[in-house]
Amino acid sequence: MPSPVEIVVPDIGDFDAVEVIEMLVGEGQQVAAEDPLITLESDKATMDIPAPQDGTIDKLLVAVGQMVSQGTPIALLKAVAEAGDGGASAAAEPAKAKTEPPPPTAQPDAEAEKPQSADPQPAATASGHRPPPTLPPPVAHADGDAALPHASPAIRRFARELGAPLAQIPGSGNKGRILKADVKAWVKQRLSAPAPHAGGGGIPPIPEIDFAQFGAVENVPLSRIAKLSGPHLRRAWLNIPHVTHHDQADITELESFRQSLKVEAEKEGIRITLLGFVIKILARALKKFPSFNASLHPDGEQLIVKKYYNIGIAVDTPQGLVVPVIKEADRKTIFELAREMGELSERARAGRLKADDLQGGCISISSLGGIGGTAFTPIVNAPEVAILGITRASMTPVWDGKEFRPRLMLPLDLSYDHRVIDGAEAARFVAFLRESFGDVRRLAL
């Protein structure tokens, strides 16, 4: 009888070492193709891993809290034919053979090929632990007073290059062996964790205060998105010289045109909002000003100019802000943009965005128009070089040379990376946006 099918984590984009936050099935449970098996959560999104075909879950290979990457085995699945077979004992044999986890394949390890030591009771190391009899003795620290966990020479070299102390890295491989993924996960965690006793970039830390001395307090944990996005925003603020350019655009005619589309949009089952026009106009501006559609090269001496026009939109969710990306925004109509925004926003609030939904952005939009405000300073979503903020439009008396006339004015707040964009170029960019908002016919040019 054929062995159960091994289900692995599929391509999840650039994400690595993603945490399992929920098990959606149990062993012995029947599933259909595309039924969700487990839920993963990265710093940007929550995603379900589906079953590739119908069958019965023979064995689960992961648990809540475990970190997984593309290719990590998560379960063994009996196909429909063998799941319905009454010979349970025969079907159990292949699963039993897989009970013992396979040896790590991420890095070749010659040490695993060495014969078992003749000494049945190896001497304990300085840390008090005895190395497994099938593995060579662990390598000692340079100071000689402690021993490192077991890892291959290639992994030791990789850890040294990153400055990662193996003694502090838990191994997820067979018998506690440290894998390359373990080193990468440790480094990523250290980079994202805030320093406990110091501010970034030499900035003195904020003094710790016992607020309970002034009255009752309650410690409320941050959401996972807030904990993970906080260090990202902090890095962006400390590394990017931010400048924000403020202006206003007259959208009186544009709003009138938008209102005229309501009946047609309702027939299509969609809602036309101002944000769709903002995306369309912004994509047009990126074509005219390529430096805004770029990222600074790591060497600091080149610009990586993108030839595609993907625009991120910040969405407010119960877990915090996420930024799904509208791909090829320049090629889509206002109606297509409205439909896609509705679908992305719904998935974002349900915590069901896919990895691909959050990648590939060229510039972002942060819209507070539905809440209020007159101006703010959005933080650039690195490695992008600019972000456009918009707040609530309001009727304002505007002098036309003869008299004051009521006009609907939309505040624009453009934050940009001053290493890439200077003030004059930013002013021209916003002037182009203002002109486009003022005459919607320009979208046809």
N, C-alpha and C positions, 0 to 999 in steps of 0.2 A: 504494500500500500504506500502511495507517495507520502513524503514527509510534509508537515505543515508549511505553509508559505510564510516566509519571514517578511514582516512589514517594517520598513525603515522610514525615517524622517525624509520627506522629499525636499526638493529645492525650496529653501525659504529665503532666498535672496542673500544679502550681505550679512545677515545675522548669524552669529556663532555663539555657542554655549547659551542656548535659550532655555529658560526654566519651565519645567512641567508644573502647571498650577492646578490641573484637575484631571482626574481619570473618569472618563465618561462611560466605560464599559467594564465588565468583570470577566474573569475566566469562566468559560462555559456558556457565555452569552452569545446568542445568534445576532449577526449584523448583516446588513445589506450594503451593497456597494455605495460608497460616498457617505455612509453613516459616520459621524465623528467618533473618534476613538479616545483621543486625549486633547487637552487644550494647552497651548504654549503661550507664554507671555514674554515679549521682549521689552526694551525700553520705549518702544513706539506703538506696539499693537498687540492684540490677542488674536491667536489663530488656532483653528481646529485642524487636526490631522485626520483625514478620512480613511475609511477602509477601501482598499483597491478593488475588492470583489465581495460577493456574498460568501458567508461561511460562519464558522463558530470560533470564538476566541479560545485557543488552546492554552496559551500562556502569555502573561504580560511580562515584559522585560524591563520596564521602567516604573518609577514611582513618583508621587508628588514630591516636588522639591529637587528632583534630579535635573542636571543640566544636559541638554542634548544638542546635537548639530546635525547638519545634513548627512544622511547615511547611517545615523544611529539606529540600531534595531529597537523597535518599541513593542512588538508583539509577534506571536506565532498564530497563524490563522489556518484552520482546517477548511478546505474548500467544501462547497455544498455537498458534493458526492460522498466525501469521506466523513463529513460531519453527520450525515444521516445514517451511516453504517453502524450496525449494532455491535461490531467487534471492537468494543472500547479498549480492551487490553492490547489488541494489536495496534490500534491507533496511538496508544500511549507510548509505544517504543520510540518513534522518531522524536517525540517531544522530550522523552527522558534523555535522549542522546544530546539534546540541546540545553539541558538543565545547567550544565557547567558552562559559564560564559566563555566565549571564544577568546583566544589570545589577542592582544591589541595588534591592530594592523596599521596604525597611523605611522609608525616608524619601524624600520627593520631593526631588530635587536639581536645581536649575536650572542648576548649573555644568556638568552633563553635556551640556546642550543647546548650550553655546557652541561656535562653529566652531573648527576646528584653527588653531593659531597659524601665522602666515606664516613665522615664523623656524624653519627646520628644525633648528637646533641651539641650543635655549635655553641661557642661561647657567646654570652650575652654582650651586646654592645654597651657603650657608655650610657645610652638612654634607657637601658634596662630591657630592651626587646631583643628577642632572638630572631635572626633572619631566617626565612623559610629555607629548609634543607635543600630545595631544588634550585635556589638562587645563590649567586656568588655573594660574598660579604659586601655590605654597603660601604661606600667610599666616605672617608672621614672628612670633616670640615678642615679648612686650612689651619685653624687654631688647634686642632687635634683633640678637642674636649667633647665632641659630639659627632654623631654619625648621620649621614644623609639617607633619606628613604631611597628605595631602589628605583633606578632609572637607567636607561641606556646611555651610552656615551654621546649619541646624537642629541638626546634630550638634555643632558648635562651641558653640552656646548650651547644649545639653543637657550637654556635658562641663563647661562653666563652672559650671553650676548644681550639679553634683556635686563640683566641685573636682578633676576628673580631668585631668591634663596629657596632651594629645593626643600629645606627643612620645614618651611612654612606652607608648602603646597600639598594638599591632600591628593593622593593618587586614586584614580578611578579604574585603573587597569586591573588585570588579573593579579590577585594577591597583593593589591596595593601599589602596583607599578605606576609610576608617574608617566602620563602620556603628554604629547605636545598640546593637546586640547586643554589639559589641566593647567599647564603653564600659561597658555593664552588667557584662560578664564581668570586665573589669579591676577595677571597683569591688568586685565580689563577692569576687574573689580577694584584694584588699587587706584587706577586712574580715575574711576568714576566716584570713588568715595571721598567726601570732603575731609580735609585735614582737621583732626580733632582739636589741636591746640594752636593753630596758626592760620592766618589769613593767606589768601593766594597772592603770588607776586610780591612777597615781602610786606603785605599789608597787615598791620597789627590786628589780632583777633578782637571780636566784640566781647567786652567783659561779660562774664557769667553773672547773672543776677538771680537771687532767690525771690521770685515774685510772690511766693506764698506768704511772705512777711507783710504784704499789703492787703491780702484778702484771699478768698478761695480761688483755686486754680484747678485746671484739668489738663492733663497731657493727652492730646489727640494725635494719633499717628498720621503722618502724611500718606497720601495715596501713593501707589507704586509709581504711577506716571510722574507725580510731583517729585518723588525722591530721585528718579532717574533723569528727568529733564532739568532739575535744578543744577547739577554739575555741568551739564551741556551749556545752559544759559550763562553760567558763571564763567566758563572757559571762553565763550564767545565775547562776553563783555570785557574780560581782561585782555584778550588777545587782539580784538578788533578795535581800531580807533573809530568809534561811532560818531557820526554827525547826522542830525535830523533836519531835513528841509520841510518847512510847513507852507501850505498854500491852500487856496480854495478854488473849486471848479463850479461853474454855473451849469447845473443839470436840469434846468427848468424844462427845456424842450425834450431832453432825454427821458425825463420822468413822464411827460405827456405821452411820448411814444410807447413807453413801457406799459402805461395804463391801457393803451389802445390794443395791446396784445393779450389782455386778460382773457377775453372770451375764447380766442383761438387756443390759448394755452390750456384752458379748462377742458376743451374738447380733447386735447392730447393727454390730459391727466397730469399736467405738470404746473409748476408755479414759477412765473418769470419774476426774478428779483433783480435788484440793481447789481448784485455781485456778478451776475453773468456778464453784464456789460463791462464791469471793471476788469474781469478776466480777459475778455476779448480785446479791450483797449490796451491792457498791459502787454499782452502777447504782441500786439502791433508795435508797441514802443520798444520791446526787446529787439525786434528786427532792425529798427532804426538806430538803436544805441547798443551795439554788441558787447561793450564792456560791462553792461548790466546783466548780460546773459553769460557770465563767465565765473570762473573760480581761480583764485590765486594758486599758482603752482607751489608745491612744497619747498622748492628752492628759492621762492620769493623773487625770482627774476623773470618769470613768464606768466602769462595769462592762459588758462585753458578756456578757450571760447567755444561754447556749445552751439551746435547747428540744429538743435531741437528746442521746442518752446513748451516746457512743462511748468505748470504753476501750482504751487501749494496753497491750500486754503486752511487757515486755522479753524478748527471746529471745537466748540465748547461741549464737553461730555461730563457725565457725573464723576468720572475718574480724573478729569483734568483736560487740558488742551492737547489735541493731536492735530497733525498737519498732513492729511491725505493730499495726493498730487493728481491734478488733472493733466493727463498726457496729451500731447499734440493739441494744445488749446487753440493754436492759430488755425487749425483745420476744421474746427467744429462751429456749428451755428449756435446762436443764442438758445434755441430750443434744445439742442443736444447738450449744451453746457448745463442748462437748467436741470435736465433729466439726470445727468451724471452727478451733479452736485447733490441732488436729492438722495440718490442711491448711496453715495459715499457718506453723507452726513448720517443717514439712517444706520449704516453699518458701523460707523464710528461710535455712535451713542450706544449701540448694542455691544460694543467691544469685539466686533467681528471683522475688523479690517485685515486684509492680507498683507504680507510683507511687501509685495510689489506695489500696493496702494500708497506706500509711504516713502518710496524711493524715486530718485531721478528728478527732483525739483530743481528749477533754475532760479526762481524768485518766489517769495511767499507774500500772501495777503493776510493781514490781520484786521478783521472788520468788527468794530464795536457799535456799528450803526443801530443795531437792534436794541442796544442797551442805553447808549447815550454818550455824552462827552463832546468836547470841542476840539481836543488835540491830545496826543500822547507820543511817546517815544518808543516804538517797537524795537526789539533787539534782533539784529540780523541773525538769521538761521544758518550759521556756518555749515558747510563751506560756500554757501551762497554769498553774494556781496551786497545785496540790498533786500529790503522788505518794505512793502507799502502798507501803511495803516490808514484806515478810513473810519470816521466817526459819524454821528448823526447829522444828516442834512437839515438845514433850517431855512426858513424864509427870511431874507435879509434885504433891507433897502439898499439898492445899488444905483449910483449916479451914472446916468447914461450920456451926460454932457448937457442935458436940458432939464432933467428932473430925476427924482429918486423913483425907482420902479422896484416892485417886489420880485425878487429872484430866489430860486431854490439853490442854495450854495452847499456844496459838499466839501468838508475839510479833508485835505490830503496830507499825510505825514510820511515822508520817505526817509528812512534810516539807511545809511550806506557805509561801506568800508572805505575810509579815506585813503587807504593805501592803494586802492584801485581806482576810485572815482573822486575827482576833485569837485569843489563847490560849483564851479561854472557848469560842468557837465551835468551835475545833479539838477541845477536850476533849469537847464535846457530840457532835461528829461521830464521834469514836472510840468514845464510849460507845454510840452507836447501832449502830456496827459490832459492838461486843462483844456487845450484847444479841441482835443478829441471828444471830451465829455460835452463841450459846448456845442458841437455839431456832430451828431451821431452819423450823418451821411459820410463822414470821413472813414468809417469802417468799411465802406464799399470801395475805397481807393486801393 
